[in-house]
Amino acid sequence: MFLPLLLPLLLTSIFAHAENLPRVEHHDPMAIDAQLSLPQLIDLTLEKYPDAQWLSSLENEAAAIKQRGESWTSGASQAFYRFQEASSLHLHYNDATVQVPLWNLGQRDANQRVGDKAQIDSAMQAAVTKWRVAGLVRTALWDISLQELRLQQTQTELTAAEQLTKDVKRRVQAGDLAETDSLLAQTEVLKKRSALTLAEAEVMHARKRFSSITQSVRVPANFHEVLTSQKEIEQTHPALQAINSQIERKQAELEALQLVGSGQSSVVMGINSDRYSAGKNGKEVSNNMESLNIGVTIPFGGEAHHAPQVAALNVELNKLRAERDQLFRNLEQTHHEAEHNLQVNQAELAISNELKTVAEKHLKMTQLSFSVGEIDLIDLLKIQSQTQLAVLNAKERAVIVQRDFALYNQAVGVQP
């Protein structure tokens, strides 16, 4: 198919031609960049996309969870110190204690799995965001192509109308046509000028949407895509991988939470120092004692207080599962629509090319008939309008089929 080879030249011509046609003061410039590829444009757009900060925070969260799972204690340790003095009894009492929370059996491994799943989830969220950005960029690029194509066609039609007006005026002056024909031709020129102004406005709107999405005015010289051979939605689709990673993370969080049980056990270690001195029978009596204390705290009976957290995580988990099932249905529907549109537009492309060929032949015959006075100007304008519509439709279908390739790839999750 030669269209992909001609498309870069066509788009470059369209953009360059349109740059010289501003009919209104508002004008959004756009530049063709031969060094810029579609994947590069998507990456650059992703860097400036509003979700970039959120994705960065997901990475930081995953690193923090991973770090916590690698800790040898289940929480922050606590230190306690107490000093007591009774001057009348010459009593000095010191008590220093350290409490270290311990992981329950299997809990540390479970928390490490949560960290691993969080890191995977972070990567999958970045992938699905890139997929969504790719869809926005694809749509914006092909929207510009269609609008620029319509603008170029409108300019061509205006040029043809202006040339016809000159011919009609010459024939009116020669007495071959009536003055009303000159007015009719001038009216056609004004209609085409109005259509050109509106077409330019649509181009500006399309460019603004593109620059708003990409934060750039650079357009790749070639962004056509090869149609993937994938025929259905697979589990490797970025959207499915993203929600599956969320489900797996919630499952890991639930398992880790269930292992908390009634709470965390702790090891308590302390040092006590008692110093006592007093007089007895005229003699000084003293008693110094140092002691080391080691103990273990074991919580129990806390399942009732722990159950609401487990239930809340179960709610979130089942909600994600329901969202996954609905997402799969939506993706299948989008895939079906993309496939159907592609098939319809491919069939329409062949028909529109045939109509274009027939219409152009008909127009040449009509122009010849008008030049020798066999038909009126109004009949020529009707045939000319039909031919111009057939030409535009054929050109649009060619671009739309290329756009449908991109949208089909987007639907099945294939990145450029």
C-alpha positions as CSV (number, residue, x, y, z in Angstrom):
1,M,0.0,0.0,0.0
2,F,1.6,3.2,-1.2
3,L,-0.4,5.6,1.1
4,P,2.0,5.3,4.1
5,L,4.9,6.3,1.8
6,L,3.0,9.3,0.5
7,L,1.5,10.4,3.8
8,P,4.5,12.3,5.2
9,L,4.8,14.3,1.9
10,L,1.1,14.9,1.9
11,L,1.0,16.1,5.5
12,T,4.1,18.3,5.0
13,S,2.5,19.9,2.0
14,I,-0.8,20.4,3.9
15,F,0.9,22.1,6.9
16,A,3.2,24.3,4.8
17,H,0.3,25.3,2.6
18,A,-2.0,26.1,5.5
19,E,0.6,28.2,7.2
20,N,0.2,30.8,4.5
21,L,-3.6,31.0,4.7
22,P,-4.6,32.8,8.0
23,R,-7.9,34.5,7.4
24,V,-8.4,35.6,11.0
25,E,-6.2,37.2,13.5
26,H,-6.0,34.1,15.7
27,H,-3.3,31.7,14.4
28,D,-1.8,28.7,16.2
29,P,1.6,27.8,14.6
30,M,2.6,24.2,14.1
31,A,6.0,22.8,12.9
32,I,6.8,19.5,11.2
33,D,9.7,17.8,12.8
34,A,11.3,15.2,10.6
35,Q,13.5,14.1,13.6
36,L,10.6,13.5,15.9
37,S,8.9,10.0,16.0
38,L,5.5,9.1,17.4
39,P,7.0,7.1,20.3
40,Q,9.3,10.0,21.2
41,L,6.3,12.4,21.1
42,I,4.4,10.2,23.5
43,D,7.3,9.9,25.9
44,L,7.7,13.7,25.8
45,T,4.0,14.2,26.4
46,L,4.1,11.8,29.3
47,E,6.9,13.7,31.0
48,K,4.7,16.8,31.1
49,Y,1.4,15.0,31.7
50,P,-0.4,15.9,35.0
51,D,-0.2,12.3,36.2
52,A,3.6,12.4,36.2
53,Q,3.8,13.6,39.9
54,W,1.2,11.0,40.9
55,L,3.3,8.2,39.2
56,S,6.4,9.5,41.0
57,S,4.6,9.3,44.3
58,L,3.6,5.7,43.6
59,E,7.2,4.8,43.1
60,N,8.1,6.5,46.4
61,E,5.3,4.7,48.2
62,A,6.4,1.3,46.8
63,A,10.0,2.0,48.0
64,A,8.8,2.9,51.5
65,I,6.6,-0.2,51.7
66,K,9.6,-2.3,50.6
67,Q,11.8,-0.7,53.1
68,R,9.4,-1.4,55.9
69,G,9.1,-5.1,54.9
70,E,12.9,-5.5,55.1
71,S,13.0,-4.1,58.7
72,W,13.8,-6.7,61.4
73,T,11.1,-5.1,63.7
74,S,7.4,-4.8,63.0
75,G,7.3,-1.2,64.3
76,A,9.2,1.5,66.1
77,S,11.0,0.5,69.3
78,Q,10.3,2.4,72.5
79,A,12.7,3.4,75.3
80,F,11.5,4.1,78.9
81,Y,13.5,5.6,81.8
82,R,12.4,6.4,85.3
83,F,14.3,7.9,88.2
84,Q,13.0,8.0,91.8
85,E,14.6,9.6,94.9
86,A,13.5,9.6,98.5
87,S,15.8,11.9,100.4
88,S,14.6,11.0,103.9
89,L,15.4,7.3,103.2
90,H,18.5,8.0,101.0
91,L,16.8,6.0,98.3
92,H,17.8,6.3,94.7
93,Y,15.9,4.2,92.1
94,N,16.7,4.0,88.3
95,D,14.7,2.0,85.8
96,A,15.6,1.9,82.1
97,T,13.5,-0.3,79.7
98,V,13.5,-0.9,75.9
99,Q,10.5,-2.5,74.1
100,V,11.0,-4.0,70.6
101,P,7.9,-5.1,68.6
102,L,8.3,-8.4,66.8
103,W,6.9,-9.7,63.5
104,N,4.3,-12.4,63.9
105,L,5.0,-15.7,62.2
106,G,5.1,-15.1,58.4
107,Q,4.2,-11.5,58.8
108,R,7.5,-10.1,57.6
109,D,7.4,-12.2,54.5
110,A,3.9,-11.1,53.8
111,N,4.8,-7.4,54.2
112,Q,7.8,-7.9,51.8
113,R,5.3,-9.4,49.3
114,V,3.2,-6.2,49.7
115,G,6.3,-4.2,48.8
116,D,7.0,-6.3,45.7
117,K,3.3,-6.0,44.6
118,A,3.4,-2.2,45.2
119,Q,6.5,-1.9,42.9
120,I,4.8,-3.9,40.2
121,D,1.6,-1.9,40.6
122,S,3.6,1.3,40.3
123,A,5.1,0.1,37.0
124,M,1.7,-1.0,35.7
125,Q,0.1,2.3,36.5
126,A,2.9,4.1,34.6
127,A,2.3,1.7,31.6
128,V,-1.5,2.3,31.5
129,T,-1.0,6.0,31.8
130,K,1.3,5.9,28.9
131,W,-1.3,3.9,26.9
132,R,-3.9,6.5,27.7
133,V,-1.5,9.3,26.7
134,A,-0.8,7.4,23.4
135,G,-4.5,7.4,22.7
136,L,-4.8,11.1,23.2
137,V,-1.8,11.9,21.0
138,R,-3.0,9.5,18.3
139,T,-6.4,11.1,18.2
140,A,-5.1,14.6,18.2
141,L,-2.6,14.0,15.4
142,W,-5.2,12.4,13.1
143,D,-7.7,15.1,13.9
144,I,-5.2,17.7,12.7
145,S,-4.5,15.7,9.6
146,L,-8.2,15.6,8.7
147,Q,-8.8,19.3,9.4
148,E,-5.7,20.3,7.4
149,L,-6.9,18.1,4.6
150,R,-10.3,19.7,4.6
151,L,-8.6,23.1,4.6
152,Q,-6.4,22.3,1.6
153,Q,-9.4,21.0,-0.3
154,T,-11.4,24.2,0.6
155,Q,-8.5,26.3,-0.7
156,T,-8.5,24.3,-3.9
157,E,-12.2,24.8,-4.4
158,L,-11.8,28.5,-3.8
159,T,-9.1,28.7,-6.4
160,A,-11.3,26.9,-8.9
161,A,-14.3,29.2,-8.1
162,E,-12.1,32.3,-8.6
163,Q,-10.9,31.0,-11.9
164,L,-14.4,30.2,-13.0
165,T,-15.5,33.7,-12.1
166,K,-12.8,35.2,-14.3
167,D,-13.9,33.0,-17.2
168,V,-17.6,33.9,-16.6
169,K,-16.8,37.7,-16.5
170,R,-14.8,37.4,-19.7
171,R,-17.7,35.6,-21.4
172,V,-20.2,38.1,-20.0
173,Q,-18.2,40.9,-21.5
174,A,-18.1,39.0,-24.8
175,G,-21.9,38.7,-24.7
176,D,-21.9,34.9,-24.4
177,L,-23.4,34.9,-20.8
178,A,-25.9,37.0,-18.9
179,E,-24.9,39.3,-16.1
180,T,-26.8,37.0,-13.7
181,D,-24.2,34.3,-14.4
182,S,-21.5,36.7,-13.2
183,L,-23.4,37.3,-10.0
184,L,-23.9,33.6,-9.5
185,A,-20.2,32.9,-9.9
186,Q,-19.3,35.7,-7.5
187,T,-21.7,34.2,-5.0
188,E,-19.9,30.9,-5.3
189,V,-16.6,32.5,-4.6
190,L,-18.0,34.2,-1.4
191,K,-19.4,30.8,-0.2
192,K,-15.9,29.2,-0.7
193,R,-14.2,32.0,1.2
194,S,-16.6,31.6,4.1
195,A,-16.0,27.8,4.0
196,L,-12.3,28.5,4.0
197,T,-12.5,30.7,7.1
198,L,-14.5,28.0,8.9
199,A,-12.0,25.4,7.8
200,E,-9.1,27.5,9.2
201,A,-10.9,27.8,12.5
202,E,-11.3,24.0,12.7
203,V,-7.6,23.6,12.0
204,M,-6.8,26.1,14.8
205,H,-9.0,24.2,17.2
206,A,-7.3,20.9,16.3
207,R,-3.9,22.4,16.8
208,K,-4.8,23.9,20.1
209,R,-6.1,20.5,21.3
210,F,-2.8,18.9,20.2
211,S,-0.7,21.5,21.9
212,S,-2.8,21.4,25.1
213,I,-2.3,17.6,25.3
214,T,1.4,17.5,24.3
215,Q,2.5,20.9,25.5
216,S,4.4,21.2,22.2
217,V,3.9,22.6,18.7
218,R,6.1,20.0,17.0
219,V,4.4,17.3,14.9
220,P,6.2,14.2,13.6
221,A,6.6,14.1,9.8
222,N,5.5,10.5,9.8
223,F,3.1,9.0,12.4
224,H,1.3,6.4,10.4
225,E,1.1,2.9,11.9
226,V,1.1,-0.7,10.8
227,L,-2.1,-2.5,11.7
228,T,-1.4,-5.2,14.3
229,S,-2.4,-8.8,13.7
230,Q,-3.9,-9.1,17.2
231,K,-7.5,-10.1,16.9
232,E,-8.8,-9.9,20.5
233,I,-8.3,-8.3,23.9
234,E,-5.5,-10.1,25.7
235,Q,-4.5,-10.2,29.3
236,T,-1.4,-8.2,28.4
237,H,-3.5,-5.2,27.6
238,P,-2.1,-2.3,29.7
239,A,-5.5,-1.5,31.3
240,L,-6.0,-5.1,32.4
241,Q,-2.5,-5.4,33.7
242,A,-2.9,-2.2,35.7
243,I,-6.1,-3.3,37.4
244,N,-4.8,-6.9,38.0
245,S,-1.7,-5.4,39.7
246,Q,-4.0,-3.4,42.0
247,I,-6.0,-6.6,42.8
248,E,-2.8,-8.5,43.5
249,R,-1.5,-5.7,45.8
250,K,-4.8,-5.7,47.7
251,Q,-4.7,-9.4,48.1
252,A,-1.1,-9.1,49.5
253,E,-2.2,-6.3,51.9
254,L,-5.1,-8.5,53.1
255,E,-2.9,-11.5,53.8
256,A,-0.4,-9.2,55.7
257,L,-3.2,-7.7,57.7
258,Q,-4.7,-11.0,58.6
259,L,-1.3,-12.1,60.0
260,V,-1.4,-9.2,62.5
261,G,-4.0,-11.2,64.5
262,S,-4.6,-9.7,67.9
263,G,-1.5,-7.4,67.5
264,Q,2.2,-7.4,67.7
265,S,4.2,-9.3,70.3
266,S,7.1,-7.4,71.9
267,V,10.3,-8.1,73.7
268,V,10.9,-6.0,76.8
269,M,14.4,-5.6,78.3
270,G,15.2,-3.4,81.3
271,I,17.9,-2.6,83.9
272,N,16.9,-1.6,87.5
273,S,19.3,0.1,89.9
274,D,18.4,0.5,93.7
275,R,20.7,2.4,96.0
276,Y,19.7,2.7,99.7
277,S,21.6,4.0,102.7
278,A,20.5,4.7,106.3
279,G,21.9,4.9,109.8
280,K,21.2,2.1,112.3
281,N,22.6,1.9,115.9
282,G,25.0,4.6,115.1
283,K,26.3,2.8,112.0
284,E,25.8,3.6,108.3
285,V,24.0,0.8,106.5
286,S,23.8,0.7,102.6
287,N,22.2,-1.6,100.1
288,N,23.0,-1.5,96.4
289,M,21.3,-3.8,93.9
290,E,21.4,-4.1,90.1
291,S,18.9,-6.2,88.2
292,L,18.3,-7.2,84.5
293,N,14.7,-7.8,83.4
294,I,13.6,-9.5,80.2
295,G,10.0,-10.0,79.3
296,V,7.6,-10.8,76.4
297,T,4.2,-9.2,75.7
298,I,1.7,-11.3,73.8
299,P,-1.6,-9.6,72.8
300,F,-4.7,-11.7,72.7
301,G,-8.5,-11.2,72.2
302,G,-8.0,-8.4,69.6
303,E,-9.7,-10.1,66.6
304,A,-12.9,-8.2,67.1
305,H,-11.0,-4.9,66.9
306,H,-9.1,-6.1,63.9
307,A,-12.0,-7.5,61.9
308,P,-13.3,-4.1,60.5
309,Q,-10.0,-3.4,58.8
310,V,-10.0,-6.9,57.2
311,A,-13.6,-6.4,56.1
312,A,-12.8,-3.0,54.6
313,L,-9.9,-4.4,52.6
314,N,-12.2,-7.2,51.4
315,V,-14.7,-4.6,50.2
316,E,-12.0,-2.8,48.2
317,L,-10.7,-6.1,46.8
318,N,-14.1,-7.2,45.5
319,K,-14.8,-3.7,44.1
320,L,-11.6,-3.9,42.1
321,R,-12.6,-7.4,40.8
322,A,-16.0,-6.0,39.7
323,E,-14.2,-3.0,38.0
324,R,-11.9,-5.5,36.2
325,D,-14.9,-7.4,34.8
326,Q,-16.6,-4.3,33.7
327,L,-13.3,-3.0,32.2
328,F,-12.9,-6.1,30.1
329,R,-16.4,-5.7,28.7
330,N,-15.7,-2.1,27.9
331,L,-12.5,-3.0,26.2
332,E,-14.2,-5.7,24.1
333,Q,-16.9,-3.3,23.0
334,T,-14.2,-0.7,22.1
335,H,-12.3,-3.3,20.1
336,H,-15.4,-4.4,18.3
337,E,-16.2,-0.8,17.3
338,A,-12.7,-0.1,16.2
339,E,-12.7,-3.3,14.1
340,H,-16.1,-2.6,12.6
341,N,-15.1,1.0,11.7
342,L,-11.9,-0.1,10.1
343,Q,-13.7,-2.7,7.9
344,V,-16.4,-0.2,6.9
345,N,-14.0,2.6,6.1
346,Q,-11.8,0.2,4.1
347,A,-14.8,-0.7,2.0
348,E,-15.9,2.9,1.7
349,L,-12.4,3.9,0.6
350,A,-12.6,1.6,-2.5
351,I,-16.1,2.9,-3.3
352,S,-15.1,6.6,-2.8
353,N,-12.1,6.2,-5.1
354,E,-14.4,4.9,-7.8
355,L,-16.9,7.7,-7.3
356,K,-14.1,10.2,-7.4
357,T,-12.9,8.8,-10.8
358,V,-16.4,8.9,-12.2
359,A,-17.2,12.4,-10.8
360,E,-14.0,13.9,-12.3
361,K,-14.8,12.5,-15.7
362,H,-18.3,13.8,-15.5
363,L,-17.0,17.2,-14.5
364,K,-14.6,17.4,-17.5
365,M,-17.5,16.6,-19.8
366,T,-19.7,19.2,-18.1
367,Q,-17.0,21.9,-18.3
368,L,-16.6,21.2,-22.0
369,S,-20.4,21.4,-22.5
370,F,-20.5,24.7,-20.6
371,S,-17.6,26.2,-22.7
372,V,-19.6,25.6,-25.8
373,G,-22.9,26.8,-24.3
374,E,-24.7,23.5,-24.1
375,I,-25.5,23.8,-20.4
376,D,-26.1,26.6,-17.9
377,L,-23.7,27.8,-15.2
378,I,-26.0,26.6,-12.4
379,D,-25.8,23.1,-13.8
380,L,-22.0,23.3,-14.0
381,L,-21.8,24.5,-10.4
382,K,-24.0,21.6,-9.2
383,I,-21.8,19.0,-11.0
384,Q,-18.6,20.8,-9.8
385,S,-19.9,20.8,-6.2
386,Q,-20.7,17.0,-6.4
387,T,-17.2,16.3,-7.8
388,Q,-15.5,18.4,-5.1
389,L,-17.4,16.5,-2.5
390,A,-16.4,13.1,-4.1
391,V,-12.8,14.2,-4.2
392,L,-12.9,15.3,-0.6
393,N,-14.6,12.1,0.5
394,A,-11.9,10.0,-1.2
395,K,-9.1,11.9,0.4
396,E,-10.7,11.8,3.8
397,R,-11.3,8.1,3.6
398,A,-7.7,7.5,2.9
399,V,-6.7,9.4,6.0
400,I,-9.5,7.9,8.1
401,V,-8.3,4.3,7.2
402,Q,-4.8,5.2,8.4
403,R,-6.4,6.8,11.6
404,D,-8.4,3.6,12.1
405,F,-5.2,1.6,12.0
406,A,-4.0,3.7,15.0
407,L,-7.3,3.5,16.8
408,Y,-7.5,-0.3,16.4
409,N,-4.0,-0.6,17.8
410,Q,-5.0,1.6,20.6
411,A,-8.1,-0.5,21.3
412,V,-6.1,-3.8,21.7
413,G,-3.4,-2.1,23.7
414,V,-0.6,-2.0,21.2
415,Q,1.8,0.9,21.7
416,P,3.5,2.8,18.8
